[in-house]
Each structure stands twice: as structure tokens, then as C-alpha cells.
């Protein structure tokens, strides 16, 4: 009988301690970012070993700091392609063009892309609403010249070495290495 009372008392204490134990919440800034891979019949054209391969991270999109976006910039050869994104190296979660209202649902049809000549394309994926866009510079007129200026070039706004490349719809890009 004493053993039974002691066991009931011990289990009761354990339940109370369990309820009072601090719970650690994971903040959004600590959340693990998904691995987002651009998949489709354009992957081999972009250097991947095979097409439609969600675990070939050659075409992995990179997160844009401080946003909900992932980006992949590449020169895509002329042709017609189908594509979508797959998350975390598999097909369990993938996003194509299946939409209802503002929400894109996992699965869905492939997006299509037709390019007349080799073209730089910026693929943008939004991890909140799961939208995926391909942005190309289709303008026939000369784009605005945009340069970077800062301590690295003594604030020279006319430095041709820091000119950004227009990629369409008001987006520009520049890859450069800065000294520490």
C-alpha cells in the first residue's frame, strides 16, 4: 500500500513539474530555411547532372537576406522549358502553377518558359505564398545605367567596373568581391 501511495505521489509531482517546465519557442529568425531547388527540363542546360532532379543542388536557389524570397540567376539557352521548385531535396513539397486566388498549392502544373536566344533569367520564389517568377530583360531599348558607389571605389558613381547588369522589370544585378 505504501508503494502505491509513493508511486501516485511521484507521478503527480512529475506531472506538475512537466506542466511548469519552461517551453522554448522557436523564433522565426531561428527557423530552418528550406532548401529550394529549381527543377525541370532546364536543369542539365544549367549544369545539373539530370533534369527533374530535386536532389541535384546545382540549381539550388539562394535566400535573399531579410526577405521571404529565394533567387537563382542563370543564362538559359534558347529553347522551351518546363519547371517548378522542389523543397528539401525531394518531391514531398513542390510548387508549380496550381493556384486558387492568391495561394499556390503544393504540386500543380509546371511553369513554361520559351526563350528565343540565350538569355539571363532571374528565377524568384516566395516561400510565403509559394509563387515562382522568371524575370527576363525583354526590353529593346537601352536600359538605364546603374552603378554602385561606396568606400570600395571612393564613391565614384561613374565607375564602369561597378555597373550593374539589367535583368528586366527594373531589376539589376552585380557580382563582385569586396576586400574585408
mmCIF file of the C-alpha atoms, coordinates in Angstrom:
data_MODEL
# 
_entry.id   MODEL 
# 
loop_
_atom_site.group_PDB 
_atom_site.id 
_atom_site.type_symbol 
_atom_site.label_atom_id 
_atom_site.label_alt_id 
_atom_site.label_comp_id 
_atom_site.label_asym_id 
_atom_site.label_entity_id 
_atom_site.label_seq_id 
_atom_site.pdbx_PDB_ins_code 
_atom_site.Cartn_x 
_atom_site.Cartn_y 
_atom_site.Cartn_z 
_atom_site.occupancy 
_atom_site.B_iso_or_equiv 
_atom_site.pdbx_formal_charge 
_atom_site.auth_seq_id 
_atom_site.auth_comp_id 
_atom_site.auth_asym_id 
_atom_site.auth_atom_id 
_atom_site.pdbx_PDB_model_num 
ATOM 1   C CA . UNK A 1 1   ? 0.000  0.000  0.000   1.00 0.00 ? 1   UNK A CA 1 
ATOM 2   C CA . UNK A 1 2   ? 2.864  2.393  0.855   1.00 0.00 ? 2   UNK A CA 1 
ATOM 3   C CA . UNK A 1 3   ? 4.443  1.688  -2.528  1.00 0.00 ? 3   UNK A CA 1 
ATOM 4   C CA . UNK A 1 4   ? 1.199  2.554  -4.319  1.00 0.00 ? 4   UNK A CA 1 
ATOM 5   C CA . UNK A 1 5   ? 0.862  5.885  -2.407  1.00 0.00 ? 5   UNK A CA 1 
ATOM 6   C CA . UNK A 1 6   ? 4.501  6.726  -3.110  1.00 0.00 ? 6   UNK A CA 1 
ATOM 7   C CA . UNK A 1 7   ? 4.073  5.920  -6.823  1.00 0.00 ? 7   UNK A CA 1 
ATOM 8   C CA . UNK A 1 8   ? 0.932  8.095  -7.082  1.00 0.00 ? 8   UNK A CA 1 
ATOM 9   C CA . UNK A 1 9   ? 2.748  10.943 -5.267  1.00 0.00 ? 9   UNK A CA 1 
ATOM 10  C CA . UNK A 1 10  ? 5.833  10.622 -7.546  1.00 0.00 ? 10  UNK A CA 1 
ATOM 11  C CA . UNK A 1 11  ? 3.738  10.580 -10.725 1.00 0.00 ? 11  UNK A CA 1 
ATOM 12  C CA . UNK A 1 12  ? 1.727  13.585 -9.511  1.00 0.00 ? 12  UNK A CA 1 
ATOM 13  C CA . UNK A 1 13  ? 4.935  15.534 -8.832  1.00 0.00 ? 13  UNK A CA 1 
ATOM 14  C CA . UNK A 1 14  ? 6.295  14.572 -12.231 1.00 0.00 ? 14  UNK A CA 1 
ATOM 15  C CA . UNK A 1 15  ? 3.134  15.863 -13.963 1.00 0.00 ? 15  UNK A CA 1 
ATOM 16  C CA . UNK A 1 16  ? 3.286  19.155 -12.029 1.00 0.00 ? 16  UNK A CA 1 
ATOM 17  C CA . UNK A 1 17  ? 6.965  19.636 -12.892 1.00 0.00 ? 17  UNK A CA 1 
ATOM 18  C CA . UNK A 1 18  ? 6.218  18.801 -16.543 1.00 0.00 ? 18  UNK A CA 1 
ATOM 19  C CA . UNK A 1 19  ? 3.485  21.458 -16.641 1.00 0.00 ? 19  UNK A CA 1 
ATOM 20  C CA . UNK A 1 20  ? 5.746  24.048 -15.001 1.00 0.00 ? 20  UNK A CA 1 
ATOM 21  C CA . UNK A 1 21  ? 8.775  23.296 -17.165 1.00 0.00 ? 21  UNK A CA 1 
ATOM 22  C CA . UNK A 1 22  ? 9.668  26.243 -19.402 1.00 0.00 ? 22  UNK A CA 1 
ATOM 23  C CA . UNK A 1 23  ? 8.656  25.842 -23.013 1.00 0.00 ? 23  UNK A CA 1 
ATOM 24  C CA . UNK A 1 24  ? 11.094 27.099 -25.604 1.00 0.00 ? 24  UNK A CA 1 
ATOM 25  C CA . UNK A 1 25  ? 9.516  28.673 -28.638 1.00 0.00 ? 25  UNK A CA 1 
ATOM 26  C CA . UNK A 1 26  ? 11.423 28.745 -31.902 1.00 0.00 ? 26  UNK A CA 1 
ATOM 27  C CA . UNK A 1 27  ? 11.584 32.283 -33.209 1.00 0.00 ? 27  UNK A CA 1 
ATOM 28  C CA . UNK A 1 28  ? 11.103 32.896 -36.937 1.00 0.00 ? 28  UNK A CA 1 
ATOM 29  C CA . UNK A 1 29  ? 14.716 34.063 -37.169 1.00 0.00 ? 29  UNK A CA 1 
ATOM 30  C CA . UNK A 1 30  ? 15.824 30.653 -35.821 1.00 0.00 ? 30  UNK A CA 1 
ATOM 31  C CA . UNK A 1 31  ? 13.632 28.637 -38.165 1.00 0.00 ? 31  UNK A CA 1 
ATOM 32  C CA . UNK A 1 32  ? 15.479 26.410 -40.571 1.00 0.00 ? 32  UNK A CA 1 
ATOM 33  C CA . UNK A 1 33  ? 15.285 27.714 -44.088 1.00 0.00 ? 33  UNK A CA 1 
ATOM 34  C CA . UNK A 1 34  ? 14.156 25.180 -46.690 1.00 0.00 ? 34  UNK A CA 1 
ATOM 35  C CA . UNK A 1 35  ? 16.448 24.085 -49.496 1.00 0.00 ? 35  UNK A CA 1 
ATOM 36  C CA . UNK A 1 36  ? 14.725 25.314 -52.642 1.00 0.00 ? 36  UNK A CA 1 
ATOM 37  C CA . UNK A 1 37  ? 15.750 23.706 -55.930 1.00 0.00 ? 37  UNK A CA 1 
ATOM 38  C CA . UNK A 1 38  ? 14.708 24.894 -59.375 1.00 0.00 ? 38  UNK A CA 1 
ATOM 39  C CA . UNK A 1 39  ? 13.722 21.652 -61.125 1.00 0.00 ? 39  UNK A CA 1 
ATOM 40  C CA . UNK A 1 40  ? 12.670 20.968 -64.687 1.00 0.00 ? 40  UNK A CA 1 
ATOM 41  C CA . UNK A 1 41  ? 13.881 20.076 -68.128 1.00 0.00 ? 41  UNK A CA 1 
ATOM 42  C CA . UNK A 1 42  ? 16.260 23.039 -67.986 1.00 0.00 ? 42  UNK A CA 1 
ATOM 43  C CA . UNK A 1 43  ? 18.458 21.644 -65.194 1.00 0.00 ? 43  UNK A CA 1 
ATOM 44  C CA . UNK A 1 44  ? 21.021 19.967 -67.478 1.00 0.00 ? 44  UNK A CA 1 
ATOM 45  C CA . UNK A 1 45  ? 21.245 23.169 -69.528 1.00 0.00 ? 45  UNK A CA 1 
ATOM 46  C CA . UNK A 1 46  ? 22.195 24.895 -66.249 1.00 0.00 ? 46  UNK A CA 1 
ATOM 47  C CA . UNK A 1 47  ? 24.900 22.363 -65.342 1.00 0.00 ? 47  UNK A CA 1 
ATOM 48  C CA . UNK A 1 48  ? 22.996 19.733 -63.361 1.00 0.00 ? 48  UNK A CA 1 
ATOM 49  C CA . UNK A 1 49  ? 23.610 16.020 -63.952 1.00 0.00 ? 49  UNK A CA 1 
ATOM 50  C CA . UNK A 1 50  ? 19.975 15.320 -64.855 1.00 0.00 ? 50  UNK A CA 1 
ATOM 51  C CA . UNK A 1 51  ? 16.614 17.004 -65.367 1.00 0.00 ? 51  UNK A CA 1 
ATOM 52  C CA . UNK A 1 52  ? 13.739 16.921 -62.900 1.00 0.00 ? 52  UNK A CA 1 
ATOM 53  C CA . UNK A 1 53  ? 16.149 16.129 -60.073 1.00 0.00 ? 53  UNK A CA 1 
ATOM 54  C CA . UNK A 1 54  ? 15.138 17.773 -56.767 1.00 0.00 ? 54  UNK A CA 1 
ATOM 55  C CA . UNK A 1 55  ? 18.240 16.434 -55.020 1.00 0.00 ? 55  UNK A CA 1 
ATOM 56  C CA . UNK A 1 56  ? 20.685 17.967 -57.523 1.00 0.00 ? 56  UNK A CA 1 
ATOM 57  C CA . UNK A 1 57  ? 21.603 21.163 -55.715 1.00 0.00 ? 57  UNK A CA 1 
ATOM 58  C CA . UNK A 1 58  ? 23.378 22.627 -58.763 1.00 0.00 ? 58  UNK A CA 1 
ATOM 59  C CA . UNK A 1 59  ? 20.187 24.626 -59.355 1.00 0.00 ? 59  UNK A CA 1 
ATOM 60  C CA . UNK A 1 60  ? 19.537 25.422 -55.690 1.00 0.00 ? 60  UNK A CA 1 
ATOM 61  C CA . UNK A 1 61  ? 18.009 28.849 -55.162 1.00 0.00 ? 61  UNK A CA 1 
ATOM 62  C CA . UNK A 1 62  ? 19.639 31.113 -52.569 1.00 0.00 ? 62  UNK A CA 1 
ATOM 63  C CA . UNK A 1 63  ? 17.733 33.025 -49.869 1.00 0.00 ? 63  UNK A CA 1 
ATOM 64  C CA . UNK A 1 64  ? 17.675 36.800 -50.211 1.00 0.00 ? 64  UNK A CA 1 
ATOM 65  C CA . UNK A 1 65  ? 18.528 38.119 -46.753 1.00 0.00 ? 65  UNK A CA 1 
ATOM 66  C CA . UNK A 1 66  ? 15.743 39.924 -44.934 1.00 0.00 ? 66  UNK A CA 1 
ATOM 67  C CA . UNK A 1 67  ? 13.028 38.755 -47.353 1.00 0.00 ? 67  UNK A CA 1 
ATOM 68  C CA . UNK A 1 68  ? 10.794 35.744 -47.996 1.00 0.00 ? 68  UNK A CA 1 
ATOM 69  C CA . UNK A 1 69  ? 12.433 35.251 -51.406 1.00 0.00 ? 69  UNK A CA 1 
ATOM 70  C CA . UNK A 1 70  ? 14.889 32.790 -52.880 1.00 0.00 ? 70  UNK A CA 1 
ATOM 71  C CA . UNK A 1 71  ? 16.705 33.585 -56.137 1.00 0.00 ? 71  UNK A CA 1 
ATOM 72  C CA . UNK A 1 72  ? 18.542 31.745 -58.886 1.00 0.00 ? 72  UNK A CA 1 
ATOM 73  C CA . UNK A 1 73  ? 20.214 33.713 -61.686 1.00 0.00 ? 73  UNK A CA 1 
ATOM 74  C CA . UNK A 1 74  ? 21.451 31.940 -64.808 1.00 0.00 ? 74  UNK A CA 1 
ATOM 75  C CA . UNK A 1 75  ? 21.947 32.302 -68.532 1.00 0.00 ? 75  UNK A CA 1 
ATOM 76  C CA . UNK A 1 76  ? 19.361 29.964 -70.014 1.00 0.00 ? 76  UNK A CA 1 
ATOM 77  C CA . UNK A 1 77  ? 19.996 28.670 -73.556 1.00 0.00 ? 77  UNK A CA 1 
ATOM 78  C CA . UNK A 1 78  ? 17.406 29.211 -76.274 1.00 0.00 ? 78  UNK A CA 1 
ATOM 79  C CA . UNK A 1 79  ? 14.551 26.715 -76.099 1.00 0.00 ? 79  UNK A CA 1 
ATOM 80  C CA . UNK A 1 80  ? 11.250 25.831 -74.478 1.00 0.00 ? 80  UNK A CA 1 
ATOM 81  C CA . UNK A 1 81  ? 11.283 24.559 -70.912 1.00 0.00 ? 81  UNK A CA 1 
ATOM 82  C CA . UNK A 1 82  ? 9.028  23.388 -68.103 1.00 0.00 ? 82  UNK A CA 1 
ATOM 83  C CA . UNK A 1 83  ? 9.967  23.989 -64.479 1.00 0.00 ? 83  UNK A CA 1 
ATOM 84  C CA . UNK A 1 84  ? 8.843  24.349 -60.847 1.00 0.00 ? 84  UNK A CA 1 
ATOM 85  C CA . UNK A 1 85  ? 10.510 24.299 -57.423 1.00 0.00 ? 85  UNK A CA 1 
ATOM 86  C CA . UNK A 1 86  ? 11.015 21.343 -55.090 1.00 0.00 ? 86  UNK A CA 1 
ATOM 87  C CA . UNK A 1 87  ? 11.839 21.750 -51.419 1.00 0.00 ? 87  UNK A CA 1 
ATOM 88  C CA . UNK A 1 88  ? 14.411 19.900 -49.331 1.00 0.00 ? 88  UNK A CA 1 
ATOM 89  C CA . UNK A 1 89  ? 15.718 17.526 -51.992 1.00 0.00 ? 89  UNK A CA 1 
ATOM 90  C CA . UNK A 1 90  ? 12.516 15.606 -52.707 1.00 0.00 ? 90  UNK A CA 1 
ATOM 91  C CA . UNK A 1 91  ? 9.063  15.712 -54.250 1.00 0.00 ? 91  UNK A CA 1 
ATOM 92  C CA . UNK A 1 92  ? 7.090  15.746 -50.971 1.00 0.00 ? 92  UNK A CA 1 
ATOM 93  C CA . UNK A 1 93  ? 6.730  19.514 -51.249 1.00 0.00 ? 93  UNK A CA 1 
ATOM 94  C CA . UNK A 1 94  ? 6.912  21.124 -54.674 1.00 0.00 ? 94  UNK A CA 1 
ATOM 95  C CA . UNK A 1 95  ? 5.255  24.143 -56.222 1.00 0.00 ? 95  UNK A CA 1 
ATOM 96  C CA . UNK A 1 96  ? 4.112  24.665 -59.776 1.00 0.00 ? 96  UNK A CA 1 
ATOM 97  C CA . UNK A 1 97  ? 1.412  26.875 -61.183 1.00 0.00 ? 97  UNK A CA 1 
ATOM 98  C CA . UNK A 1 98  ? -1.623 25.442 -59.338 1.00 0.00 ? 98  UNK A CA 1 
ATOM 99  C CA . UNK A 1 99  ? -3.286 28.462 -57.764 1.00 0.00 ? 99  UNK A CA 1 
ATOM 100 C CA . UNK A 1 100 ? -6.544 29.323 -56.105 1.00 0.00 ? 100 UNK A CA 1 
ATOM 101 C CA . UNK A 1 101 ? -6.877 33.028 -55.559 1.00 0.00 ? 101 UNK A CA 1 
ATOM 102 C CA . UNK A 1 102 ? -3.604 34.310 -54.093 1.00 0.00 ? 102 UNK A CA 1 
ATOM 103 C CA . UNK A 1 103 ? -2.447 30.934 -52.745 1.00 0.00 ? 103 UNK A CA 1 
ATOM 104 C CA . UNK A 1 104 ? -0.269 28.437 -54.606 1.00 0.00 ? 104 UNK A CA 1 
ATOM 105 C CA . UNK A 1 105 ? -0.644 24.808 -53.530 1.00 0.00 ? 105 UNK A CA 1 
ATOM 106 C CA . UNK A 1 106 ? 1.899  22.016 -53.467 1.00 0.00 ? 106 UNK A CA 1 
ATOM 107 C CA . UNK A 1 107 ? 2.039  20.013 -56.680 1.00 0.00 ? 107 UNK A CA 1 
ATOM 108 C CA . UNK A 1 108 ? 0.397  21.685 -59.594 1.00 0.00 ? 108 UNK A CA 1 
ATOM 109 C CA . UNK A 1 109 ? 1.254  22.070 -63.236 1.00 0.00 ? 109 UNK A CA 1 
ATOM 110 C CA . UNK A 1 110 ? 4.690  23.046 -64.438 1.00 0.00 ? 110 UNK A CA 1 
ATOM 111 C CA . UNK A 1 111 ? 5.514  26.578 -65.440 1.00 0.00 ? 111 UNK A CA 1 
ATOM 112 C CA . UNK A 1 112 ? 6.609  27.045 -69.043 1.00 0.00 ? 112 UNK A CA 1 
ATOM 113 C CA . UNK A 1 113 ? 9.354  29.255 -70.408 1.00 0.00 ? 113 UNK A CA 1 
ATOM 114 C CA . UNK A 1 114 ? 10.271 29.880 -74.050 1.00 0.00 ? 114 UNK A CA 1 
ATOM 115 C CA . UNK A 1 115 ? 13.435 31.767 -74.908 1.00 0.00 ? 115 UNK A CA 1 
ATOM 116 C CA . UNK A 1 116 ? 14.358 32.759 -78.480 1.00 0.00 ? 116 UNK A CA 1 
ATOM 117 C CA . UNK A 1 117 ? 18.053 33.257 -77.726 1.00 0.00 ? 117 UNK A CA 1 
ATOM 118 C CA . UNK A 1 118 ? 20.368 32.657 -74.803 1.00 0.00 ? 118 UNK A CA 1 
ATOM 119 C CA . UNK A 1 119 ? 19.124 34.943 -72.057 1.00 0.00 ? 119 UNK A CA 1 
ATOM 120 C CA . UNK A 1 120 ? 19.848 35.808 -68.470 1.00 0.00 ? 120 UNK A CA 1 
ATOM 121 C CA . UNK A 1 121 ? 16.879 34.809 -66.312 1.00 0.00 ? 121 UNK A CA 1 
ATOM 122 C CA . UNK A 1 122 ? 16.236 35.577 -62.654 1.00 0.00 ? 122 UNK A CA 1 
ATOM 123 C CA . UNK A 1 123 ? 14.024 32.962 -61.003 1.00 0.00 ? 123 UNK A CA 1 
ATOM 124 C CA . UNK A 1 124 ? 12.347 34.278 -57.818 1.00 0.00 ? 124 UNK A CA 1 
ATOM 125 C CA . UNK A 1 125 ? 10.478 32.030 -55.372 1.00 0.00 ? 125 UNK A CA 1 
ATOM 126 C CA . UNK A 1 126 ? 8.397  33.423 -52.482 1.00 0.00 ? 126 UNK A CA 1 
ATOM 127 C CA . UNK A 1 127 ? 8.310  30.949 -49.597 1.00 0.00 ? 127 UNK A CA 1 
ATOM 128 C CA . UNK A 1 128 ? 5.193  32.518 -48.051 1.00 0.00 ? 128 UNK A CA 1 
ATOM 129 C CA . UNK A 1 129 ? 2.734  32.336 -50.966 1.00 0.00 ? 129 UNK A CA 1 
ATOM 130 C CA . UNK A 1 130 ? 4.859  29.848 -52.977 1.00 0.00 ? 130 UNK A CA 1 
ATOM 131 C CA . UNK A 1 131 ? 4.822  31.959 -56.123 1.00 0.00 ? 131 UNK A CA 1 
ATOM 132 C CA . UNK A 1 132 ? 7.597  31.463 -58.657 1.00 0.00 ? 132 UNK A CA 1 
ATOM 133 C CA . UNK A 1 133 ? 8.556  34.025 -61.313 1.00 0.00 ? 133 UNK A CA 1 
ATOM 134 C CA . UNK A 1 134 ? 11.022 34.025 -64.171 1.00 0.00 ? 134 UNK A CA 1 
ATOM 135 C CA . UNK A 1 135 ? 12.194 37.558 -64.914 1.00 0.00 ? 135 UNK A CA 1 
ATOM 136 C CA . UNK A 1 136 ? 13.958 38.344 -68.169 1.00 0.00 ? 136 UNK A CA 1 
ATOM 137 C CA . UNK A 1 137 ? 15.149 41.536 -69.782 1.00 0.00 ? 137 UNK A CA 1 
ATOM 138 C CA . UNK A 1 138 ? 12.913 41.745 -72.829 1.00 0.00 ? 138 UNK A CA 1 
ATOM 139 C CA . UNK A 1 139 ? 13.372 45.441 -73.464 1.00 0.00 ? 139 UNK A CA 1 
ATOM 140 C CA . UNK A 1 140 ? 14.515 46.535 -76.910 1.00 0.00 ? 140 UNK A CA 1 
ATOM 141 C CA . UNK A 1 141 ? 15.689 49.949 -75.743 1.00 0.00 ? 141 UNK A CA 1 
ATOM 142 C CA . UNK A 1 142 ? 18.943 50.687 -73.971 1.00 0.00 ? 142 UNK A CA 1 
ATOM 143 C CA . UNK A 1 143 ? 18.472 50.255 -70.218 1.00 0.00 ? 143 UNK A CA 1 
ATOM 144 C CA . UNK A 1 144 ? 19.322 52.845 -67.626 1.00 0.00 ? 144 UNK A CA 1 
ATOM 145 C CA . UNK A 1 145 ? 22.956 52.652 -66.471 1.00 0.00 ? 145 UNK A CA 1 
ATOM 146 C CA . UNK A 1 146 ? 23.133 51.923 -62.759 1.00 0.00 ? 146 UNK A CA 1 
ATOM 147 C CA . UNK A 1 147 ? 26.398 51.723 -60.803 1.00 0.00 ? 147 UNK A CA 1 
ATOM 148 C CA . UNK A 1 148 ? 27.419 51.006 -57.232 1.00 0.00 ? 148 UNK A CA 1 
ATOM 149 C CA . UNK A 1 149 ? 29.318 53.598 -55.249 1.00 0.00 ? 149 UNK A CA 1 
ATOM 150 C CA . UNK A 1 150 ? 30.957 53.317 -51.852 1.00 0.00 ? 150 UNK A CA 1 
ATOM 151 C CA . UNK A 1 151 ? 34.205 53.276 -49.937 1.00 0.00 ? 151 UNK A CA 1 
ATOM 152 C CA . UNK A 1 152 ? 35.409 50.434 -52.165 1.00 0.00 ? 152 UNK A CA 1 
ATOM 153 C CA . UNK A 1 153 ? 35.617 52.815 -55.175 1.00 0.00 ? 153 UNK A CA 1 
ATOM 154 C CA . UNK A 1 154 ? 35.934 56.182 -53.410 1.00 0.00 ? 154 UNK A CA 1 
ATOM 155 C CA . UNK A 1 155 ? 32.267 56.899 -54.044 1.00 0.00 ? 155 UNK A CA 1 
ATOM 156 C CA . UNK A 1 156 ? 32.778 57.136 -57.803 1.00 0.00 ? 156 UNK A CA 1 
ATOM 157 C CA . UNK A 1 157 ? 29.300 56.863 -59.326 1.00 0.00 ? 157 UNK A CA 1 
ATOM 158 C CA . UNK A 1 158 ? 30.795 56.799 -62.840 1.00 0.00 ? 158 UNK A CA 1 
ATOM 159 C CA . UNK A 1 159 ? 32.990 53.727 -62.183 1.00 0.00 ? 159 UNK A CA 1 
ATOM 160 C CA . UNK A 1 160 ? 32.265 51.397 -65.122 1.00 0.00 ? 160 UNK A CA 1 
ATOM 161 C CA . UNK A 1 161 ? 33.659 48.461 -63.110 1.00 0.00 ? 161 UNK A CA 1 
ATOM 162 C CA . UNK A 1 162 ? 30.674 48.727 -60.741 1.00 0.00 ? 162 UNK A CA 1 
ATOM 163 C CA . UNK A 1 163 ? 27.967 48.925 -63.413 1.00 0.00 ? 163 UNK A CA 1 
ATOM 164 C CA . UNK A 1 164 ? 25.021 46.668 -62.656 1.00 0.00 ? 164 UNK A CA 1 
ATOM 165 C CA . UNK A 1 165 ? 23.591 44.311 -65.253 1.00 0.00 ? 165 UNK A CA 1 
ATOM 166 C CA . UNK A 1 166 ? 19.907 44.927 -66.084 1.00 0.00 ? 166 UNK A CA 1 
ATOM 167 C CA . UNK A 1 167 ? 17.885 41.724 -65.878 1.00 0.00 ? 167 UNK A CA 1 
ATOM 168 C CA . UNK A 1 168 ? 14.448 43.154 -66.598 1.00 0.00 ? 168 UNK A CA 1 
ATOM 169 C CA . UNK A 1 169 ? 11.435 44.712 -64.931 1.00 0.00 ? 169 UNK A CA 1 
ATOM 170 C CA . UNK A 1 170 ? 13.570 47.187 -63.004 1.00 0.00 ? 170 UNK A CA 1 
ATOM 171 C CA . UNK A 1 171 ? 15.919 44.573 -61.520 1.00 0.00 ? 171 UNK A CA 1 
ATOM 172 C CA . UNK A 1 172 ? 19.701 44.873 -61.711 1.00 0.00 ? 172 UNK A CA 1 
ATOM 173 C CA . UNK A 1 173 ? 22.437 42.531 -60.511 1.00 0.00 ? 173 UNK A CA 1 
ATOM 174 C CA . UNK A 1 174 ? 26.197 42.712 -59.887 1.00 0.00 ? 174 UNK A CA 1 
ATOM 175 C CA . UNK A 1 175 ? 28.501 40.053 -58.534 1.00 0.00 ? 175 UNK A CA 1 
ATOM 176 C CA . UNK A 1 176 ? 31.740 41.317 -57.070 1.00 0.00 ? 176 UNK A CA 1 
ATOM 177 C CA . UNK A 1 177 ? 34.241 40.525 -54.332 1.00 0.00 ? 177 UNK A CA 1 
ATOM 178 C CA . UNK A 1 178 ? 34.929 43.238 -51.795 1.00 0.00 ? 178 UNK A CA 1 
ATOM 179 C CA . UNK A 1 179 ? 38.010 43.455 -49.615 1.00 0.00 ? 179 UNK A CA 1 
ATOM 180 C CA . UNK A 1 180 ? 37.450 42.778 -45.915 1.00 0.00 ? 180 UNK A CA 1 
# 
